[in-house]
Amino acid sequence: MSTSHHAPPQITPLRETWRQLMTSARSRAPRLRASLIGLAVAAVVQGLALACLMPLFQALIPAADWQAALPWLLAMTALMLAGTAMRWWAQGFDYRGDMVHNTHELRTELGEQLRRIPLEVLQDKRAGGVNATLLGNVDETLSYVLTIANMMATALITPVAVALAALWFDWRMGLILLLVFPLLVPLYRWRRPAFGRGMRMLADANERTSSDILEYAQGLPVLRAACCAGKRAERLQASFRHLETIQTIGQKKGAKPNLVLATVMELAVLLVVFAGALFVVQGTLDVAILAALMVIAVRFGEPLATFVLYAKVIDLIEAALGKINAMLRIAPLPQQVPAQVPQTFEVAFEGVRFGYARAGETTLRGLDVRLPTCSLTALVGPSGSGKTTVTRLLMRHADPQAGRITIGGVDVRAIAPEQLNVLISVVFQDVYLFDDTILANIRMARPEAADEEVEAAARAAHCHEFITRLPEGYQTRVGDIGGRLSGGERQRISIARAMLKNAPIVILDEPTAALDTESEVAVQAAIDALVRDRTVIVIAHRLSTIAAADQILVIDDGRLVEQGRHGDLLAREGRYASMWRAQQSAKNWHVLEPRPAFRVMPPDLVFSGGGGSGSAKALLSGEKG
Ligand SMILES: Nc1ncnc2c1ncn2[C@@H]1O[C@H](COP(=O)(O)OP(=O)(O)OP(=O)(O)O)[C@@H](O)[C@H]1O
């Protein structure tokens, strides 16, 4: 999405733009179509009203004949009023609120589409890009459509209607008008590719800048800590400079041809007057017709000249429509019918092969494994070996290219997405809290849960105490206290969410890896309560934390290389045993000089004793044993 600024994008034909516009208008497409047709009709009626000037002037010049003039005066007034009424009705799409409803509907639908599109595809999109599409593109598209359509109709359709009517009074003048006014169309078409490209490049540059700003703002704490806020700011500056360059190119390329087009159109109007004057001198044209045409020509001069200037808004709309439609076109993962609901919760991977669409190589190379109901399975292995991918496939962020994944014997592709969501809870290492109250942040796991249920989940996740110590307890807004929640507290809130959700399958993605010992103990106690009587998958780098798992799967380069209990795997003296030994010896590494307090790896965080840390024992003790 954000990479397209490297290659100049293609231009969409106007017909396709119309189709995309109607798609974006969703349920309001018939009304938008009617409004646009209404504007075209109003433009024709306005043209006919102006054409009445010709017989009217004939009746008044040279000798004023009131009897002959009156009907034309009335006809002109009636047509003008009809045109205005029609335009009022058509513009009602904006002022009656259809446009606002439409933007809301489109935004909602794009929001829902975000939920439907495979997460693998979504991961490739930058947050700022998605934001730009949902906010900017939606507004750009729909807010300007009627204004631009009205302007185009006045600039193009009205003159053609006048020209056709002029044929009746003087075919030569009619013909000249017909040849001259539509000249705008080929001239505009000649300019359009450059305009369109410029607008798309501008839209891409805007999107890239929007993403960079968002990323910079969100990552500022990390960047400051890493002392590279300045370096990243340079990147942001580069993004601003890129935007400036694109805007400069757009101005340079757009402004001059615009002036040329405007001048050509003004000359064309002069040509009409010049030819008319010649015919009058020759005595072949009524001076009254020429006078009327001059009035009309002056009336058209401005819309014609400014049309080209405003035409770039069409390209802005088109660029926005392209982005919206591209998002709407992303197909969700196919759903097998009939949808089934698993009755038991053992998980099985059967011959699963998977490669990310973008990666071009296979990430999982044939995974066959069973995770019995209420068992705890640990995934271990080097970084990048595919552990997270295993859990992503279970959550159906993407589908494997071969093999299948089942829950209770039911292929996950046959489970409705909402149902699958109900079946699985995930606790990540990074906890995302929304800018809402603590209560709402926990309740989002099950929106219909009563306050008491939320509190019970919070108690079970060991967070009730610190929540009640907050200024407004459960009603405290996360945004107001932001950084005042420690990593461990945030983590426990996410565990409370999972508690409340009460899903039979739980995925733990290194939830304690980033915590200090004290927080870790509290979080482990919460996890211990969470994993009871559920099918659990833990991704772990610190082997001590999973030593008591029911089964440990050692993944290496997308393959299951070892499988078994901690003791068995140690006895096998294979991959796991060597990983274990490496971590065991690492626990005693110290940097003795020059800062005695600093260790390469804090031993009590990485390992705290033989067969597992106190907290790990908590995790795997109790009913799991
Ligand atoms: N969205 C993606 N698109 C393309 N490739 C990806 C994507 N996500 C992961 N990969 C690649 O797939 C491989 C496996 O990644 P995965 O995250 O499953 O590994 P992991 O074992 O969980 O690693 P870690 O322990 O570091 O979290 C890696 O080579 C990674 O670069």
The ligand as an SDF file (V2000), in Angstrom:
LIG
                    3D

 31 33  0  0  0  0  0  0  0  0999 V2000
    3.9060  -11.5940    8.1800 N   0  0  0  0  0  0  0  0  0  0  0  0
    4.9910  -12.2190    7.7430 C   0  0  0  0  0  0  0  0  0  0  0  0
    5.3270  -12.1570    6.4530 N   0  0  0  0  0  0  0  0  0  0  0  0
    6.4210  -12.7960    5.9990 C   0  0  0  0  0  0  0  0  0  0  0  0
    7.2370  -13.5400    6.7550 N   0  0  0  0  0  0  0  0  0  0  0  0
    6.9690  -13.6440    8.0490 C   0  0  0  0  0  0  0  0  0  0  0  0
    5.8260  -12.9870    8.6310 C   0  0  0  0  0  0  0  0  0  0  0  0
    5.8110  -13.2890    9.9460 N   0  0  0  0  0  0  0  0  0  0  0  0
    6.8670  -14.0820   10.1790 C   0  0  0  0  0  0  0  0  0  0  0  0
    7.5650  -14.2940    9.0560 N   0  0  0  0  0  0  0  0  0  0  0  0
    8.7740  -15.1200    8.9150 C   0  0  0  0  0  0  0  0  0  0  0  0
    8.4410  -16.4480    9.2380 O   0  0  0  0  0  0  0  0  0  0  0  0
    9.4890  -17.0680    9.9690 C   0  0  0  0  0  0  0  0  0  0  0  0
    8.9380  -17.6140   11.2720 C   0  0  0  0  0  0  0  0  0  0  0  0
    8.5100  -16.5340   12.0730 O   0  0  0  0  0  0  0  0  0  0  0  0
    7.8520  -16.7430   13.5070 P   0  0  0  0  0  0  0  0  0  0  0  0
    7.4620  -15.3980   14.0020 O   0  0  0  0  0  0  0  0  0  0  0  0
    6.8130  -17.7900   13.4350 O   0  0  0  0  0  0  0  0  0  0  0  0
    9.0880  -17.2830   14.3330 O   0  0  0  0  0  0  0  0  0  0  0  0
    9.2580  -17.4730   15.8900 P   0  0  0  0  0  0  0  0  0  0  0  0
    9.8510  -18.8070   16.0780 O   0  0  0  0  0  0  0  0  0  0  0  0
    7.9830  -17.1780   16.6080 O   0  0  0  0  0  0  0  0  0  0  0  0
   10.3050  -16.3320   16.2000 O   0  0  0  0  0  0  0  0  0  0  0  0
   10.5300  -15.5190   17.5580 P   0  0  0  0  0  0  0  0  0  0  0  0
   10.9170  -16.5150   18.5940 O   0  0  0  0  0  0  0  0  0  0  0  0
   11.6570  -14.6030   17.2320 O   0  0  0  0  0  0  0  0  0  0  0  0
    9.2620  -14.7920   17.8660 O   0  0  0  0  0  0  0  0  0  0  0  0
   10.5540  -15.9990   10.1580 C   0  0  0  0  0  0  0  0  0  0  0  0
   11.5440  -16.2230    9.1900 O   0  0  0  0  0  0  0  0  0  0  0  0
    9.8450  -14.7140    9.9100 C   0  0  0  0  0  0  0  0  0  0  0  0
   10.7120  -13.7800    9.3400 O   0  0  0  0  0  0  0  0  0  0  0  0
  1  2  1  0
  2  3  1  0
  2  7  2  0
  3  4  2  0
  4  5  1  0
  5  6  2  0
  6  7  1  0
  6 10  1  0
  7  8  1  0
  8  9  2  0
  9 10  1  0
 10 11  1  0
 11 12  1  0
 11 30  1  0
 12 13  1  0
 13 14  1  0
 13 28  1  0
 14 15  1  0
 15 16  1  0
 16 17  2  0
 16 18  1  0
 16 19  1  0
 19 20  1  0
 20 21  2  0
 20 22  1  0
 20 23  1  0
 23 24  1  0
 24 25  2  0
 24 26  1  0
 24 27  1  0
 28 29  1  0
 28 30  1  0
 30 31  1  0
M  END
$$$$
